[in-house]
Amino acid sequence: MFVARGIAISLSGFAIIYCVLSLAVACGWRRAWARAQRLSVRHAADMLFTLRMAPFIAALLTTATLTVPSFLLLEPRAIDEPVGGISLALGACGLILGLAGITNAAIVVRKAARAVREWTRGAELRRSASSVPVLTVSRASPAMTATGILRPRILLSSAAQLQLTGGECQAALDHELAHVRRADNLKKLLMRFVAFPGMRGLEAAWLETTEMAADDAAVATTGAALDLAAALIKLSRMVPEAATADLTASLVLGPASAVQARVARLLAWREEQLVGKHSRWRGLSFGMAATLAAMAMFALTYRQLLMNVHTATEWLVR
């Protein structure tokens, strides 16, 4: 009974924190997004992803560092009390959330693997200076996409290869390499794992912003920006990108309005936009200082926090 109570309380605590924070993010992310418009698109994409994953991470850390230790250290093992109905119901919700996340992620992975197998049937390895293999595929769609998480590959259709000039093709490849370096396919999988109602707007904003971040990472000169813009225009006029999968990063992704906005942004690109790319160390230093301060405060108040959490969980088992 002690183990059953511990599992029920842990799952209950996770479910409460996760659902409350997820609702808060779903209702308030637009306000935070409006204030983050002055950030570079790379930092904006990172902020949106962090905001999307924050409820799950916070719930997991709180359960692992407070709920479970408080129960193991402060709950008497000799008392044989039944698990309360509220705790059982919330525990079941936590278990359903976990199983639903695993199932959703597994379905997405299976669908993506099936699509990539179909696309790469008869593919040929293309000569490239990139460390990521580039395969030429016979299918017209997707025109160009980055696939895989542990073993990423870039797929380039033969039709797209004929349409693009050398500079345009290289700029498009650099865009896909930026997705690989930023592990965007893994981030997509994590978002599927923590699926929650009301998050589609946040995920769509992240997807649009991360495409712009990959555009920025792919260009270092005005000429490269123009090449990438030309590649976007040409590929968007080819076969529609209907054959994309969830765990792929296609060059032409999203509605036509989003592609047009990216083209307009690239046409207006100036080398001064590189200035913000070297300021990440300042933000990293600030983040590390804030993290260390939070960890110190957590360590100083840890015993009192355990007692407070145990008092709260006592109510759940009744």
N, C-alpha and C positions, 0 to 999 in steps of 0.2 A: 504493500500500500504506500510506503514511503516513496518508492521509485515512481509509482503511478502519479502520486501527487506532485512530485517534482517535475515530471514531464508535462503534466497538465498546466501547472503554473508557468513553466517556461514558455510553452506554446501560447498560453493566454497573454502573457506579458508581451511577447513578440507581436501577436495579432493586434493588441490594443495600440502599441506604439506605431506599428507599421501603417495601420489604417488611419489613425488620427493624423500622422504626418503626411501620408499620401493625399488625404483630403485637403490638408493645408496647402500642399504644393499645387494640387490641381486647381485650387481656387485662387492662389496668389502668385503663380509663376509669371503671369503677364506683367504684373507690377514690377517684379524684379527684373524682368526682361527689358522693360521700358527704361529702367535706370541704367542698364548695362549696354545701351546702344553706343555709348562713347568708347567702349572697349574695342580692341581689334577683334576681327572675326574669329581668330584662333582662340583668344581668351573667352570670347562670348560662347563659342561652341563648348569649350571646357566647362564654363559656368553652367550651361544648360544641362550637360551630361551629369555634372556633380549634383545639381538640383534634382534631376530625375532619379538618381541612385541614392540620394540622401535618406529617404525614409527607410529603405531596406538596410542600408549600412548602419544607421542609427539604431534601428530595432535589433539588428544582429549584435552589435557591440554592447548595447544595454543589457540584452539577455545574457550574453556571455560573461560580462564583467560585473553585473549587479544582481540580476534575478537569480541565476543559477548559484553563484557563491553565497548569496544571502540565505538561500534555502538550505544549502548543504551545511553551512556553518551555524545557523541559528535555529533551524527547525528541529525540534526534538524527535529523535528516531523511535522513542518508546511509545509515543502517543499514536494510537491506531484510530485516526479520525477519517471519515469518508470524504471523498472529493465532492465539493459543492457543485450544484447544477450550473451556476454561472461559470465556474472554472472549466467544467466539462464542455460547455457550449463554446466558450472562447478558445479553449484548446483545440476543439474540432475545427474551428475557423482557421486557427494557425496552421493546423495540419493540412487543411484543404488548400490554403494559400501556397504552402510549400509544394504539395503534389501538383497543383495547377501550374505553378511556375516550371517545374521539371518537365511536365507533359508538354507545355507550350514550347519550351526550348527544344525538346526532342523532336517535335513535329516540324519546327522551323529548320532544324539541322537536316532532317531527313529529306524535306522538300528541296532544300538548297543543294544537297548532295546529288539528288536525282536530276535536278536541272543542270548542274555542272557536268555530270556524266554525259548527258545528252548533248550539251554544247561542245564538249571536248572530243566527241567521237570523230576520229580521223584528224585530230589537231596535229600541227607540226610546230616544233620548237623553233622560235625565231631568234636569230642572232641579235644579242643586245648586250650592252655594257652593264646593264642593271644586275644586281644580285638576285632579283626576283625573276623567275622564269617567265618569259613572254611567249604565249602560244598563239599561233595563227589558226583560226577556226573557219570552217567553210560556211557556217550559218551567218546570215546577215544581221541577226539580232541575237544577243546584244552586240552593238558595234564595238564597244570597248568597256571592259569591266574588270575589277579586281575581285578575285574569289579566294576563299580559304581563310583560315585563322592560324593554325599551326604551320601549314605549308602553303603560304599565299602564292597565287599565280595571277598573271594578267592575261586576259583573253582579248585578242584583237581579231575582228572579222576581216576576211579577205576583201570584202566590199569596202570596208572603212579604210583599209590600207591603200586601196586604189584611189580613194577620194582625197586622201590627205597628202600634203607635201611633206618633205622630210622634217622641216621645222614644226609644222602642225602636229605631226605624229609624235615627235619627241616631247612637245609641250603636253599633249594628251597623256602620254606615258608618265611624265613627271607628275601629273595630277593624280593618276592612279597610284603611283609610288607613295605620294603623300598620304593617301588613304591607308596604305599598308603600314607606313611608319607610325601613323597615329592609331593603329589597331581599330579602325572604325567598324570593321566587320564583327570584331569581338564585342564592341560596345553595343552594336545592334542586337547581338545575341543576349547580352545582359539585360537590355531593355525588354526583350521578349520574356525573359525569365521573371522579371518583376512587373509584368503587365498588371495594370490597374485601371478601372474605369475613369474616364475624364482626363487621361494623359495624352491623347492623340495630338492635341494642339501643341503641347510642349515637345513631343517627339518630332512633329513635322517642322517646328522651328529649329530644333537641333539639326535635323537632316539638311535643311536649307543652309544653315550657317556652316555646317561642316563641309559642304560642297564649296562654299566660298573660301573657307580656310584652306582647302586643298588647292583651290585656284591660286591663292596667294603664295602657298608653298611651292607651286610649280613654276612661278615666274620670278625672274630677277631683273628683267629689263623690259622696256616698252615693247621691243620686238617680240619677246616671248609672250607677253600679254596679248598682243595682236594675233599671234599664231594660235594661242589657246582659244581666243574668241572665234577665230575662223573655224577651228576644229569643232567647236560647239555648234556653230551655225550649220556646218556641213552635215554633221552627224545627226542633228535634230531633224534634218530634212529627209533622212534615210528612213529605214524601217522603224516604226514607232517602238519605243522601248517597253513593249508589253511583256516581253519574255524575261524580265528581271526576276531575281529571287531575293528573299529578305536578307540573306547574309552575303550580298554582293554590293560592290560600290561601283555603280555604272557612271560613266562620264556624263551622259545625258539623262539626268534623273529628276523626277518631279514634273509638275505641270509646266506648260509652255511659258507661263508668266515668270516662273522662277528661272528658267533657262534664259529668257530675255533679260531679266534683271542681272544675271551673271555676265552676259555678253556686254550689257551697257556698263557694268562696273569695270570689266576688263578693258573696254575701249577708253574709259576715262582713267585708266591706271597710270600712276606716276611713280617714279623711283623713290619719291619721298615717303611712300607707303611702307618702305622697308624700315623706317626709323623705329616703328613700334616693335619690330621683331627682335630687337636686342635688349628690350627692357624686362625680359622675363626674370632675370636674376633678382631684380628689386622685388617683384611680386613673390618669388620663391622665398626670399629671405624673410619677407613679412609673414608669409604663411608658416614657415618653420618657427619663427618667434612666437606666433599665436598658438601653434600646436604645442610647443614646449610649455608655454604659460598655462594652457588648459590642462596638460598632463600634470603639472605641478599642483595646480588647484585640485585636480581629481585625487591625487595621491594624499593630499593633506586632509581632505574631507571624506576619504573612502570609507572609513569605519562608520561614520554617521550616516552616509548614504546607504550602506548595507542594512543598517537598523531601520531606516525609513522605508526602504524597499520591502524588507521583511514584514513590517507592519502593514504595508499596503497589500502584500500577497496573502496575509492572514485572512483578509476579508474575502479573497477569492475562493479559498477552500471551504468556507462555511456555507 
